[in-house]
Amino acid sequence: MTDRRVVVVVVPGHGTWAPPGRDPDAWRLALAEDTYEVLAALDRVEVAVAVAGDDRAVAEMSALTWPGTPTYAVDPARPVLHAVELAGPAAAVVAVSYDVPDLPGLLIGKLFRALAHADVAVTPAEDGTVAAIGVSVPVADWVGELAPTFDTPLAELEARKPRRHAVAVGPGWHRLRSNADLARLDPGLEGWDATRSILRHS
């Protein structure tokens, strides 16, 4: 039995959107870099990066991480559970979407604590998706069958859970998925430097 706790940033292989005048791939990498930096600062957890893309996309992300950070490719169809599998022996793994550059690290700690009793613990996003998914290891059968992603509605997790406390829901947060989401960033807070730089320069 191991007490390792692993947190994994899950990054798409290519950019899908960006604020006006910005390059989608540069924006994707900036968000992912800042999200990684938040998680790398956490105590008593190991950090990895999972990229739902090819070797080029993996190399791009590897260049933005601290030396020794595991960075690997995952199946785009099941990125969360594949990231859990590749994390190796662990008591729990939390997969975090790349587009939460200002996420408070405290929210990840809450997920790990909840996984002491739950099969899955989530940080819901304001748009109805999920910002982070924590999975207890070994993965429960129902979780493996569902293979949740960041786009899996919380209602679906609740409907599929086999017992009352199988799903734990932590405080919500926001993802940056559209221009309207940019208003959620607080310029007065430290951090999200790469994202801030992209927004300042066209």
C-alpha positions as CSV (number, residue, x, y, z in Angstrom):
1,M,0.0,0.0,0.0
2,T,1.3,3.5,-0.9
3,D,0.3,6.9,0.4
4,R,1.6,8.7,-2.7
5,R,-0.7,11.5,-3.8
6,V,-0.3,12.7,-7.4
7,V,-1.8,15.7,-9.1
8,V,-1.8,15.8,-12.9
9,V,-2.3,18.7,-15.2
10,V,-4.2,17.5,-18.3
11,V,-3.5,19.5,-21.4
12,P,-5.0,19.2,-24.9
13,G,-2.7,18.6,-27.8
14,H,-3.7,21.9,-29.6
15,G,-5.4,25.2,-28.8
16,T,-9.1,25.5,-29.5
17,W,-9.7,29.2,-28.7
18,A,-7.9,32.3,-27.6
19,P,-8.8,35.9,-26.8
20,P,-9.0,38.1,-29.9
21,G,-5.6,38.7,-31.5
22,R,-3.9,35.9,-29.6
23,D,-2.6,32.6,-30.9
24,P,-4.6,29.6,-29.7
25,D,-1.6,27.4,-29.1
26,A,0.4,30.1,-27.3
27,W,-2.7,30.7,-25.1
28,R,-3.1,27.0,-24.4
29,L,0.5,26.7,-23.3
30,A,0.3,29.9,-21.1
31,L,-2.8,28.5,-19.3
32,A,-1.2,25.1,-18.9
33,E,2.1,26.6,-17.6
34,D,0.3,28.7,-15.0
35,T,-1.9,25.8,-13.9
36,Y,1.2,23.6,-13.5
37,E,3.0,26.3,-11.4
38,V,0.0,26.4,-9.0
39,L,0.2,22.6,-8.5
40,A,4.0,22.4,-8.4
41,A,3.8,24.7,-5.3
42,L,1.7,22.3,-3.3
43,D,3.1,20.4,-0.4
44,R,3.2,16.6,0.0
45,V,2.0,15.8,-3.5
46,E,3.8,14.8,-6.7
47,V,3.1,16.6,-9.9
48,A,2.9,15.3,-13.4
49,V,1.6,16.6,-16.8
50,A,-0.5,14.6,-19.2
51,V,-0.9,15.8,-22.8
52,A,-3.7,14.5,-25.0
53,G,-1.5,14.9,-28.1
54,D,1.5,13.7,-29.9
55,D,5.3,13.7,-29.1
56,R,5.6,17.4,-30.3
57,A,2.9,18.5,-27.8
58,V,4.5,16.5,-25.0
59,A,7.8,18.1,-25.7
60,E,6.3,21.6,-25.7
61,M,4.9,21.0,-22.2
62,S,8.0,19.3,-20.9
63,A,10.0,22.5,-21.8
64,L,7.7,24.5,-19.4
65,T,8.0,22.3,-16.4
66,W,10.6,21.9,-13.7
67,P,13.3,19.2,-14.3
68,G,12.2,15.8,-13.3
69,T,8.4,16.4,-13.8
70,P,6.9,13.4,-15.5
71,T,5.3,14.5,-18.8
72,Y,3.5,11.9,-21.0
73,A,0.9,11.5,-23.7
74,V,-2.6,10.2,-22.8
75,D,-5.6,9.0,-24.8
76,P,-7.7,12.0,-25.8
77,A,-10.8,9.8,-25.4
78,R,-10.1,9.0,-21.8
79,P,-7.5,11.5,-20.6
80,V,-8.4,11.5,-16.9
81,L,-8.3,7.7,-16.3
82,H,-5.3,7.3,-18.6
83,A,-3.5,9.9,-16.5
84,V,-4.4,8.1,-13.4
85,E,-3.1,4.8,-14.8
86,L,0.2,6.4,-15.9
87,A,0.7,8.1,-12.5
88,G,1.8,4.7,-11.1
89,P,1.1,3.3,-7.6
90,A,-0.7,6.0,-5.6
91,A,-3.4,6.3,-2.9
92,A,-5.2,9.0,-5.0
93,V,-4.7,11.0,-8.1
94,V,-6.3,14.4,-8.9
95,A,-6.5,15.4,-12.6
96,V,-6.7,19.1,-13.2
97,S,-7.9,20.8,-16.4
98,Y,-5.2,23.0,-17.9
99,D,-7.4,26.1,-18.1
100,V,-7.5,27.1,-14.4
101,P,-4.4,29.2,-14.1
102,D,-5.6,31.0,-11.0
103,L,-6.9,28.0,-9.2
104,P,-6.3,28.2,-5.4
105,G,-4.2,25.2,-4.4
106,L,-6.4,24.8,-1.3
107,L,-9.1,23.4,-3.5
108,I,-6.9,20.5,-4.5
109,G,-6.1,19.7,-0.9
110,K,-9.9,19.5,-0.2
111,L,-10.2,16.9,-3.0
112,F,-7.5,14.7,-1.6
113,R,-9.1,14.8,1.8
114,A,-12.4,13.8,0.4
115,L,-10.9,10.8,-1.4
116,A,-10.2,9.2,1.9
117,H,-13.9,8.1,1.8
118,A,-15.2,8.9,-1.8
119,D,-14.5,7.1,-5.1
120,V,-14.4,10.4,-6.9
121,A,-14.1,14.0,-5.7
122,V,-14.7,17.0,-8.0
123,T,-14.2,20.7,-8.2
124,P,-17.2,21.8,-10.3
125,A,-16.8,24.7,-12.8
126,E,-19.3,27.5,-13.2
127,D,-20.1,26.5,-16.8
128,G,-21.4,23.1,-15.8
129,T,-18.2,21.2,-16.5
130,V,-15.5,20.1,-14.0
131,A,-12.3,21.9,-13.2
132,A,-10.6,19.0,-11.4
133,I,-11.4,15.3,-10.8
134,G,-9.9,13.3,-8.0
135,V,-9.9,9.5,-8.2
136,S,-9.3,7.1,-5.4
137,V,-6.9,4.2,-6.3
138,P,-7.6,1.4,-7.1
139,V,-10.2,2.9,-9.4
140,A,-13.8,1.8,-8.5
141,D,-15.5,-0.3,-11.2
142,W,-18.2,2.2,-11.8
143,V,-15.7,5.0,-12.3
144,G,-13.8,2.9,-14.8
145,E,-16.9,2.2,-16.8
146,L,-18.0,5.8,-16.8
147,A,-14.4,7.1,-17.6
148,P,-15.3,10.7,-16.6
149,T,-13.7,13.7,-18.3
150,F,-13.8,17.4,-17.5
151,D,-16.9,17.7,-19.7
152,T,-18.8,15.0,-17.7
153,P,-21.8,16.7,-16.1
154,L,-21.8,16.5,-12.3
155,A,-25.4,15.2,-12.6
156,E,-24.2,12.2,-14.5
157,L,-21.6,11.3,-11.8
158,E,-24.4,11.7,-9.1
159,A,-26.7,9.5,-11.2
160,R,-24.2,6.7,-11.6
161,K,-22.7,6.6,-8.1
162,P,-23.5,3.2,-6.3
163,R,-23.7,4.7,-2.8
164,R,-24.5,8.0,-1.2
165,H,-20.9,9.2,-0.5
166,A,-19.2,7.8,-3.5
167,V,-19.0,11.3,-5.1
168,A,-17.7,14.2,-3.1
169,V,-18.2,17.7,-4.4
170,G,-15.8,20.5,-3.3
171,P,-16.1,24.2,-3.7
172,G,-16.5,25.4,-7.3
173,W,-14.2,27.4,-9.5
174,H,-14.0,28.8,-13.1
175,R,-12.3,27.6,-16.2
176,L,-11.1,30.0,-19.0
177,R,-13.0,28.7,-22.0
178,S,-14.4,31.8,-23.6
179,N,-13.9,35.6,-23.7
180,A,-16.6,36.1,-21.1
181,D,-14.5,34.0,-18.6
182,L,-11.7,36.4,-18.7
183,A,-13.6,38.7,-16.4
184,R,-13.2,36.1,-13.6
185,L,-9.4,36.7,-13.4
186,D,-8.4,39.0,-10.6
187,P,-5.6,41.3,-11.7
188,G,-4.8,42.0,-8.0
189,L,-3.9,38.4,-7.2
190,E,-0.3,37.1,-7.7
191,G,0.3,34.3,-10.1
192,W,-0.9,33.3,-13.6
193,D,2.1,35.2,-15.0
194,A,2.1,33.5,-18.4
195,T,-1.6,34.1,-18.9
196,R,-1.2,37.7,-17.8
197,S,1.6,38.2,-20.3
198,I,-0.4,36.9,-23.2
199,L,-3.3,39.2,-22.3
200,R,-1.1,42.2,-22.1
201,H,0.5,41.7,-25.5
202,S,-1.3,41.1,-28.8
